[in-house]
Amino acid sequence: MNDPLGGPRQDPAGLYAAAQELLDDPELKGLPMLMGFTGFADAGHAVEQITTELLRSGSPRTLAEFDVDQLVDYRARRPRITFVEDHLEDYAPPRLALHVLDDGLGQPYLLLAGPEPDFQWERFARAVVGLVEELDVRLVVWTHSIPMPVPHTRPLGVTVHGNRPELIEGISRWKPVVSVPAAIGHLLELRLVEAGRGVAGFVVHTPHYLAEAEYPATAVAGLEHLGAAASLMLPTDRLREANREIERQIAEQVASSDEVRELVEGLEARFDERSEDVPRRSLLAAMSGELPDAEVLGAAVEAYLATQDGGREEPGFRDETHDDAADDGGTAEGAAPAD
């Protein structure tokens, strides 16, 4: 393979091993693809929680597995291993792979997840674009999270970007022009847009004082927006339940410290002032901006209940919209479902 300038380039397909029978399956063509990479911009451990939850509940089948020895700097992010009394076991190497999973209604979708590559970004991007084209992926949506000066007592905001206006309009009004450190997701978005594929990225705003902790609310917000954009029913119940306990612990700490309470109250006042009179969109809104009628909602509920009656172990999806409002006067009400 040659570079446009005339130099040789390594074949991107050499970065992964593929399950060709799955890649050739016509039923896996035209699916939406979700992406999540750990190691950068993962405030509240949102991406880690999201990908863990999806892989735990979605009956994953691996379409392609990347050779992490070519992509990851082990000395920068050392894998874990367990020392048990007098021997070693449970070595946990990093894994970066493209999977096919099923959502809560049994609809298949793709998930590209794992550690952000340290090396060979452009080659990795060419490999991903090649897989997207081979599978004729109709929409790619991805998420990460950043620390922001927002209170945990208000809905988490989301900034969205990409080339699908119907998924972007009305979600975030915070539209700065700023130079930021790039992530592999950013490069993939650029290359996918160049390839003519639909892309939307969601950045969850996590309270800065919770950025280093595992904060389930951040993962829930990410899952809601990914699911709404890709028209998927993604699991959030277990994370919601875990967040209730986290919120209780936070409330106790806030109540026991005047300094922390003043900080949170100041963030609340600033948030409320900048969120006044901001138009909001519901996660249930269709692309026209109208809510689906009772017949559409009823059909979705019946289909979901049928999967539960069938004995599926996947956690259910509860009909709870996440009424988001972004910092700096932005809104993050959720994207309309994709086509």
N, C-alpha and C positions, 0 to 999 in steps of 0.2 A: 504494500500500500504506500502511495506516494503523497507527500505534502503538496498543497497547491503551489508552493514556491519551488517545488522540484526535488525536495529532500525525501528520503525514505522515512516511513513511519511504521511502528509496530502494529500488527493486526489487532484491533480491539477485541475481537472474538477470542484471542488468546488469554484474555483476562478471566474467562469464566468457563465452567463446564455446564452444558445445558441438557435438560431432559427433552430430547427432540420429539418424543411422542406427544408430550404436552404442548410444546411449541407448535406442533402441527395440528393440534386438536381444533377443529373449526368452532367449537363451542367456547373456546377461550379467546376468540378474536373479537376486537371491538369493546373490550371491557375497560372500565375506569381503572386507573392505577394510583395508589397512594404511595407517598415516599416519606421516610423519616430516618434521619441520621443522627446518631449520638456523637458527642465529643465536641460540639460547638453550639453556642446559643441554645442551651437546654435548661433555662431557668425553671426551677420547680421540678426538674427531672421529667418534664412533660413528654418529650419524645420517647424516652426510655419506658415510661409507663404506658404510653399509647401503643407502641409496638409490642410490648410484652402482653398487653391485654388482647390485642388483635390476634397474635399468634397463639395465645392460650385458648381462645374461644372459637377460632375460625377454621379448624381442621385443615391446617396448612399442607400444601403439596409444593415441593420445591421445583420451580421451572428452570432456574439458573443459579449457580453458586459461584461467587467470585473468589479468586485466589488472593486471600488476604495477605499472604506472604509477599506479594508484589505491591500491595497498597498501604499496609499499615506499618507504622514505626512502633515496634513492640517496646522499645526502651522509653518512649514518651508515654505510652499507655500500656502498662504491663498487664498481661492476662493474670487471672487469679488461679491459685492452686492451693490445695488443702494439705496441711501437715497433720497427720494423725498419729500421735504418740511416737512412732519410730519409722514411719514411711509416708510417702507422698501419694496423693490420689486426687481425683476430680479436677484435673487440669481443664480450664475453661477457655479455649481459644476463641478469639473474636470470629464472628460469622456475618458475612454480608451477602445477602441472597435476595432473589426475586421469587416470591411465593404467589400461589393462587389460593384464596380463602373464600369462605362463604359468610355472608352477613346474617343478621337475625332472621331474615326471610328466605334464606337459602340462595340468595343471589350471589354469583361469583364475582370476585374482583381481584386485582393484583396488588401486592404490597412489596415494595423495595425497601429493605430495612437492614440496618447494621451500623457499624462505626463509620464515621466520615473518613474517606481515604486521606492518607497523609501524602501520597505520591501519585503521579500519573493522572492528574485530574482530567486533562483533555482526552486522554485515551479512555479513561473510565466513562467520560461523558459520551464519547463516540459509541462505546459499547452499549450504554443505556439507550441512546437514541436508536441504535440498530435494533435492539430488542423491542422497543416501542413500535418501530415501523413494522417489524416482522409480525407482531401481535396486533397491529392496527389499533393501538390504544386510542380511545376517543377523547379521553381527558386525563390529565395528570394533575393531582392535587397533593400538596405537601405542607408540612407545618414545622415550626420551631417556636421557641419562646424566649423572650428577653425580659430582663428586670426593668421595671418602670416605677416611678414614684406614684403608685396608686394604692388605695387601701384594700385590704382583704374583705372588707364589709360591703363592697360594691361589686356589681357584675364585672367580670374580667373583660377588658377590651381586646379587640383584635384589629390588626392592620392587615390588609389584603392587597396583593399585587398579582399581575399576570396579564394575559391577553384575552380574557373572557369578561367583557363589560357587564354581562348579566349576573356574574358572580361577584363582581367587585362593587358595583354602584350601591351606595347607601350603607356600606358596612363601616368604612373608616373615612373620616374627614380630616384626619391628621395626615397631611401630605407634604412632608418636608423634602427638601433637596439636600442630601447629606451623603458624605462619603463614609462607608462603613466597611469593616473587614468582611471579605467575601467568604461564603460557605459553599460547599459542593452543591447544595440545593440551588443556590443562586446561579451557578454556572450551568447546571442542568436546565434550569428554567430558560436561560438565554438560548441554549443550544436547541431545546425543544421548540421554542418559539420560532427560531430560524428554520427548523424542520417542518413548520406549519402545523404543529400540534397544539391543542388547547391546554393551557396551564393556568393554575391559580395557586398562590402560596398564602398561607395564613400564619401571621405572627401573633402569638398570644402574649398579652401584657401581664406579667406576673409581678405582684408586690415585691419590691426590691429587697425587703427584709425577710422574704421567704424564698429567695432565689436559690439558695444553697440547700434548702430542705426538699424532701419529696412532698410536693403539694398536689394532691389529686385533682383539685378544682381546675388547675391549669390543663391537665390531661383531658378532663371532661369537656372543657371549652374547645380544645383542639379536635376532639372526636366529634363533637356536635357540628362544627363547621365543615370538617372533612365529609361527614355523612350527608349533610345538607347539600353540599356542592356536588357530590358524586351520586346522589339519590340512593344512599345506602343506609341500612339500619345497623349502626355500630354499637357495640356493648358499652354501657356507661354505668350500669347499676352498681357493680362491685366498687368502682371508683367513687361513686357518689356516697356509698355507705362508708367507705374509708375516710372520705373528706369530712363527714359529720364528726368523727372522733377528732380529727385534726383541728377542726374549727372550735371544738370544745376546749382543747388544750390551748389554742391561741387565745380564746376568750379569757381563760384563767390567767394566762400570763399578762394580758393587757390589763386586766382588773387589778393585778398585784403590783403594777408599776405605773406611777404617775407619769414618768418620762415617756414610757411606751404609749400610754393612753393619749398623751398630748400629741405625740407624733401621728398616731392613727387619726385623731380628731382633725388635725391640720390637713392631712391628706383627704379626709372625707369632705371638708369644707371646700378645698380646691377642686376636687372631683365634681361635687354637686354644682358649684358655680359654673364650671366649664361645660357641664352636660345639660344645662337648662335649655329647654325648647329644641332639643336635637331630635330630628325625625328618626324613627326607628323602624326596622324591618324584622318581621318574625322569621324564625328558622323554618316555619311551616309554610311561608309564603311561596307561591309559584312565581315563575319568571315575570308574569304580568303584574305581580305585586299583590294579587288577590289570594286569600286563604283558600285552600282546597275545601270543597264542599263536604257535607256529612257523608255522602256516598263514598267518596274517595278515601276519607279517613276511616270509615267503617270497614271498607275492603282491606285496608292495610292492617287494621287491628285483627280482623278475622283471620287473615293469612298468618299473622304472627302467633295468634293463639293456637292455630292448627299445628305450628311447629312445636309449641310447648306440649300440646296433647300427645304429640308423637314421641315424647320422651327425650327431646334434644337436651343436651347438657349445657348449651350455650346460654350465658346470662341474657336475660330479657332486656328490651329497650323500653324505658318508661317514657311516656309522653310528657316530658317536662322541657319546655323551651328554655334556652339560656339567654336571657334578655341582656345582651352585652352593651356596654357603653365605653368607648375607648377614651383614654386620657387625652388631654388637650382638645376637648370638645368633640372627639370622634365617637362614632357609634360602631358597634360590632354585633349587629343583630342577626347575622347569619346570611348565608348565601341562599339564593333560590336553587331548587333542585336543577340538576343538569338535564340535558335531553334524555 
